Structure formats: C-alpha cells, structure tokens
Amino acid sequence: MFTKAIVRRPGKSMIHGIGPEHLGKPDYEKALKQHDAYIEALKKTGVEVTILEALEEFPDSCFVEDTAVLTKKVAIICNPGAESRNGEKIPMKETLKDFYENIEEVKEPGTIDGGDVMMVGDFFYVGLSARTNEEGARQFIEILRKYGYDGTVVPLKEMLHLKTGLAYLENNNLLISGEFIENPLFKDFNKIIIPEDESYAANCIWMNGYVLVPAGYPKTKKAIEDLGYETIEVDTSEFRKLDGGLSCLSLRF
Ligand code: CIR
C-alpha cells in the first residue's frame, strides 16, 4: 500500500520542456487544471499528497518521478540523464529528508532516471536507455542490494523510459507494449498487451487497488477493469506533449 505521494506543480516554463515537436507545445493553463485533477485522483486512492512549488528554471520538473526512486527502506536520488533536468535532483533530495532517514545517491559517471525503474515487490527492473547508463544501473542495483532488494537491467531500443511501455499493477499483472512484449524477462507475468494505437496508455499507475489510466484509451481501460480494478481516468494531454505520462508526475511511497 502507498500512503504518500509527492508532486510538483508545472511552471510556465513547461512550454520549453523536452518533447517531440510534432505534438506541439503544452497549454499551461490546461496543464494546471489537469494537474489539479491528477492530485485529486491520487487523493481518492487514499494517499496524502505533498505538493511542491513549481521550479521555473527546470521546465520538466513536474515529472518528479525521474528524480528519485522511493522504497520502503531507502530513498535513492537519481542522477537524471538529460542535462537540462539534472539539477532537479537537488531540491528533491531536500524534500525527501523530511520523509527518509536513509538516502542514497547514484553519482557521476552513472546516470539514471526514475522513469527507467519498475518496482515489482522487492525486485526492480532498470531500463538502459538514452537517460540511464550501465554505470547508473550498476550503482542503483548495488544500493538496492545493500537494503535487501535486488534488480536486473532491461536494454531499451526505442522507448524513452522503461515505464513508457510497462506498468506493474500488482498481483502479477503487467501492462506491456511495443518492444517489451516479446522480451523473455517478462514471460512469467500475466501480460496485458496494449494495442499499438493505445501505446501511450501502457503508462498507468496502480494505487492501492485503483488504477489511474490516461483519458481517451478505452481498450486499455476496459482490459484493466476486466481484471477487477477500479479505474480513475485522468486527462494528461498536455503532459503527453512533453513525453510525460501518469507515472512521471508523482513519487509514490
Ligand atoms: C523528459 O523528456 O525528460 C520529459 N519531457 C518527460 C519525462 C517523462 N518521465 C517519465 O517518463 N518518467
């Protein structure tokens, strides 16, 4: 169960965030409303939400998931792989001091984004991506082992982050899309294959029995409901323009 979540308000500078040009720039006012609704959805699942103020100097800083990985025993501060985002880890470390006694860090030359980490109980899958390098994953897994956890790496070919294409919904249920579908690492999960035309919806979040799903992906929503979960739809259209999904917008612990 999760009891807490941390989010950061998007700043006006989000229009300068990293994203594919063809999707256009996010509408800031609309993004704020969507962020409000996201916070309400998290609260509905029973967690207390800490809302951090916007950081205008970091256009992508609402995507807090990339700055840290939170486990029961330790908070691991990431070393985000995009240069314009790397400094986001500093204020997040300060925030996490209020919640954690044990704080560890992945350091240069290692890089890692939290979006590349998927937690399955005490085991962690770590994507090797344009953001997370082998040294970052090595340090990360070394820290995990110090606290009784373990992990393995998953090389990525196309996706931005591991959780761009995967979401663990507990009870062995795994939403899976694109390049991960045939990966033998995931063969023992109950795989819910996300159709190509809904691939963005592979990034959902399980929260205390609920599943937050992005608005506008009916096949994925139905597949999740057929598994017995109650879904909460949240519109993330403006964050999608920056390659961001539901999981990217919070740290859950
Ligand atoms: C970035 O490119 O870093 C942001 N525009 C999007 C980050 C999305 N985060 C995530 O998937 N965890």
Boltz pocket constraint, residues with backbone or C-beta under 6 A from the ligand:
constraints:
  - pocket:
      binder: B
      contacts: [[A, 17], [A, 18], [A, 19], [A, 60], [A, 63], [A, 65], [A, 66], [A, 82], [A, 85], [A, 114], [A, 115], [A, 116], [A, 161], [A, 163], [A, 164], [A, 242], [A, 243], [A, 244], [A, 245], [A, 247], [A, 248]]
      max_distance: 6.0
